[in-house]
Amino acid sequence: MKCLFLNIYKASLKQFKFLSIAFVSVACGSGSKDLKQTEVENSTQLKSEIIQEIAKTMSPKDTLFLVTQRILGVCGNDDRYDGKTTINEKLEEQKHIKENPYFIDLSKGFDEQYTIDGKILFTGTAFNNEFSTTTQHFNNDSLKIKKTVRDIQALKVKKDSVEIILRNQSDNEDSRTFLFVKNNSKWEKR
């Protein structure tokens, strides 16, 4: 009798393991192939509008360094990341994609330099407090006179509206938000 219960227990345990693995595979594997984000329509024109609106906020003959891509110290040299994606992280990623099916890639599609009405905007990459492009490279910490460096990020992205925030890299309270809406396939600031 004891042997019978032991065999039933082992069989149940195998079924539980199989069902657990099957559930995780379905939840994390096969469903994620169908979930994809789509970049908003006419993103090149939207990025041009964003630059024009940022230039309007600048003083005459001013120079602004705009961070379009921020490099984070992760993957191998950061103890916050162990190199493994957990099931919960996969599920959170899928939830995020379901809730946010549209995106705008602000790390691409900008010119390196814009000159608009005597105002100069450089777009580039930042790591910690270093800003760099192919023609500019500086660390704001080592400068006596700090340069104006702002981060640009998308707050909310929908099919027909995009909310952008422009943050001062050294003062998070100094920020501006811009709302752009799509009207007849063209983006405009609202």
Buried (B, 14 or more C-beta within 10 A) or exposed (E): EEEEEEEEEEEEEEEEEEEEEEEEEEBBEEBBEEEEBEBBBBBEBBBBBBBEBBBEEBEEEEBBBBBBBBEEEEEEEEEEEEEEEEEEEBBEBBEEBEEEEBBBBBEEBBEEBBEEEEBBBBBBBBBEBBBBBEEBEBEBEEEEEEBBBBBBBBEEBEEEBBBBBBBBBBEEEEEEEBEBBBEEEEBBEE
